[in-house]
Amino acid sequence: MSRRLNRCMNTQDFRVLARRRLPRPIIDFLDGGAEDERTLAANRAAFDDWALLPAAMNDVARVDGSMSVLGQSLEWPFVVGPTGMPGLLHPDGELAIARAAQNVGAMYTHSTMASRSIEEVAAAASGPKAFQLYLFRDRGMSLELLQRAKAAGYDALILTVDVQVPANRERDRRSGMVIPPKFNLRTLFDFALCPGWCWNVLVRRPVTLANFTGRRADPGVPLLTFINQQFDPSIGWRDLEWVASHWNGPLAIKGILSANDAAKACDHGASAIIVSNHGGRQLDAAVSPLQMLPEVVAEVEGRAEVILDGGIRRGTDMLKAIALGATACMAGRVGLYGLGAGGSRGAAAIFGALRMEFERDLALLGTTTVAQVDRSRIRCAPGVTR
């Protein structure tokens, strides 16, 4: 395994290795999007619309990628995005990703739908951490999670607002990775082809919704089904104010795509805007975050930090987003590719590779700090008009 990890030089290499080690349903759960997956593809394609403009003859012997993001000093402008149930990929799950983020000077985000609890991760990693929250129909359940995160020392709160109703993820429906799971003979055969994964995930440490351990659902209703039924399509801007009043700290709202919504988020208590379409896993044919980033930045006008989430795979992707006005970048799948490829070692290796890319590309751009990466360093790619 060490030799194979050592041959991974970039995010795509880790993704390929992870796909070799995981059962097909888990691969589809990790890689898939909604419906025709047009938004999933657009998130990556949007970066091809932009080209970087390097500056020559600048002293780049020393580069410094450090930034203040969500009230925390990071060594480079990267936030690990929240992802549900990483334990499906490897038993180390969130513990591995949080430790890797700490070691590479990034911020880690813990998901409400995690396979390790709020408290477990807080005890395992002391680096900058945010907690990602959903507003459930039972507001008391959401408030309890918020208070647990505050008590455990999480530095920021991220409210996700783009899961009003369950998405149509057809890959998962075909494989049975739905709520509750509905596996067929083909799916079970795919699992059987990966005995190491079966031992680790089904026997050694079965995956659970760790933040809800001990919570009782209605009689006869599985816990996962109960939690899925708690997503509230009626949430509104007043709910953001309610969250802000209970958190009293850095608060980001994730799932914003329009400039108008970004302005409203600022008006109702958000200190950061995460421009995101949930990785192409909710509304298919939605605009890409990078496409909307300049409009959001112009509308916010410094009232809030703006974080770009969606499609980040390379250091140059990060530079393009920052040049277009992003304070920092967020990615969820990146850490999962590393985790799937090699557990804790894989997670550490993929974040290390991405940071090395970013700092190398920062120098190749002729810049030494993130502040120098501005609109003067980017142009529309040939054939693209804006």
Stockholm file with secondary structure:
# STOCKHOLM 1.0

chainA/1-386         MSRRLNRCMNTQDFRVLARRRLPRPIIDFLDGGAEDERTLAANRAAFDDWALLPAAMNDVARVDGSMSVLGQSLEWPFVVGPTGMPGLLHPDGELAIARAAQNVGAMYTHSTMASRSIEEVAAAASGPKAFQLYLFRDRGMSLELLQRAKAAGYDALILTVDVQVPANRERDRRSGMVIPPKFNLRTLFDFALCPGWCWNVLVRRPVTLANFTGRRADPGVPLLTFINQQFDPSIGWRDLEWVASHWNGPLAIKGILSANDAAKACDHGASAIIVSNHGGRQLDAAVSPLQMLPEVVAEVEGRAEVILDGGIRRGTDMLKAIALGATACMAGRVGLYGLGAGGSRGAAAIFGALRMEFERDLALLGTTTVAQVDRSRIRCAPGVTR
#=GR chainA/1-386 SS CHHHHHTCCSHHHHHHHHHHHSCHHHHHHHHCCSTTCHHHHHHHHGGGGEEECCCSSCCCSSCBCCEEETTEEESSSEEECCCSCGGGTCTTHHHHHHHHHHHTTCEEEECTTCSSCHHHHHHHCCSCEEEEECCBSSHHHHHHHHHHHHHTTCCEEEEECCCSSCCCCHHHHHHTCSSSCCCCHHHHHHHHTCHHHIIIIIIISCCCCGGGTTCCCSTTCCHHHHHHHTBCTTCCHHHHHHHHHHHCSCEEEEEECSHHHHHHHHHTTCSEEEECCGGGTSSTTCCCHHHHHHHHHHHHTTSSEEEEESCCCSHHHHHHHHHTTCSEEEESHHHHHHHHHHHHHHHHHHHHHHHHHHHHHHHHTTCSBGGGCSGGGEEECTTCCC
#=GC SS_cons         CHHHHHTCCSHHHHHHHHHHHSCHHHHHHHHCCSTTCHHHHHHHHGGGGEEECCCSSCCCSSCBCCEEETTEEESSSEEECCCSCGGGTCTTHHHHHHHHHHHTTCEEEECTTCSSCHHHHHHHCCSCEEEEECCBSSHHHHHHHHHHHHHTTCCEEEEECCCSSCCCCHHHHHHTCSSSCCCCHHHHHHHHTCHHHIIIIIIISCCCCGGGTTCCCSTTCCHHHHHHHTBCTTCCHHHHHHHHHHHCSCEEEEEECSHHHHHHHHHTTCSEEEECCGGGTSSTTCCCHHHHHHHHHHHHTTSSEEEEESCCCSHHHHHHHHHTTCSEEEESHHHHHHHHHHHHHHHHHHHHHHHHHHHHHHHHTTCSBGGGCSGGGEEECTTCCC
//
